[in-house]
Amino acid sequence: MKYYIIAGEASGDLHGSNLMKALYLEDPQADIRFWGGDLMQQVGGTLVKHYKELAFMGFVEVLFNLKTILGNIKVCKNDILAFKPDVIIFIDYPGFNMRIAQWAKPLGIKTHYYISPQIWAWKENRIKAIKRDVDKMFVILPFEKTFYEDKHHFPVEFVGHPLIDAIHNQKDEEATAFRKENNLSQKPIIALLPGSRQQEITKMLSGMLSIADDFPDYQFVIAGAPSQDFSFYKPFITKENIEFVSNKTYSLLRNASAALVTSGTATLETALFKVPEVVCYKGSWASYQIAKRIITLKYISLVNLIMDEEVVTELIQEEFNSKNIKRELTKILAPEHRKQLLKKYDLLEQKLGGLGASTKTAQLIVADLKTNKK
């Protein structure tokens, strides 16, 4: 069967790659075309467009790049028509994917959504479009099943969280080898995860690194995104205890004592690696003003949302400053606080379910297609 997968960012590339592996096991003759990144490309199939050509964050930034976005939508539609897939699998990235779903469904193409748009956070009225344009929804957060089925009477499949699979599949690199390979000292590591897009990296790294001199006994190691070259990060490496590793975030987290993390999927990844963290976010003034008026959630990090309590501290916008970062980092480096935090992380992992999200999703997709082929 023919599968068309659309992932528009780094996290979607990760989950898309694991889903593709599972699809090939369920359907060895699978023909896959996709929008994604390096990880999906390593699995096989045919890459149509890399996510680094699609990444625009914030309301204002999207407006400035609207012509490019609309052009990509046109390219995608034409490519789907030429490929004639049995199913389109959308992975998050709702601004783009929901437009394609609305167009594809009337053409009789199966529309499956893996990793729901966060309509529980904002744009809840998207439920109307989802009911109309999406045949199957596979959700990865436990509260999403309740949200869809109890509140909106739309049946969904809770498949567990694919990050558990991704982390489990990660080869455990010996600490000494990791440090030697990346020219790191024996000082304990504070991991910096500033995001994957240039706009957010620029905003976040300056703040994160502003307290490097206050922790001379630690080395601050920047997690370089696969979509960015070292030359982009080089201007931020201005002190002896600031280091850089590229495209090795999981290995870095395995060896970190603590982390400063930009809000997003990385907050959950850090917690699943059992690393104490401070969640940080600072957007453009205009985008933030818009966001805080339409997003009504108590928290911005997935850790706190899933646990429904403030497990990790969130420093947002004006609160993301040197004084607060120093205070909160000092706190999570203390052994007693770390011990309490790790207990909460264990409960978090239990809530997310066990291994097998990618396999379960692939099985459900293939079974649905086979049923409809009969």
Order of alpha helices (4+ residues) and beta strands (2+ residues): beta-alpha-beta-alpha-beta-alpha-alpha-beta-alpha-beta-alpha-beta-alpha-beta-alpha-alpha-beta-alpha-beta-alpha-beta-alpha-beta-alpha-beta-alpha-alpha-beta-alpha-alpha-alpha
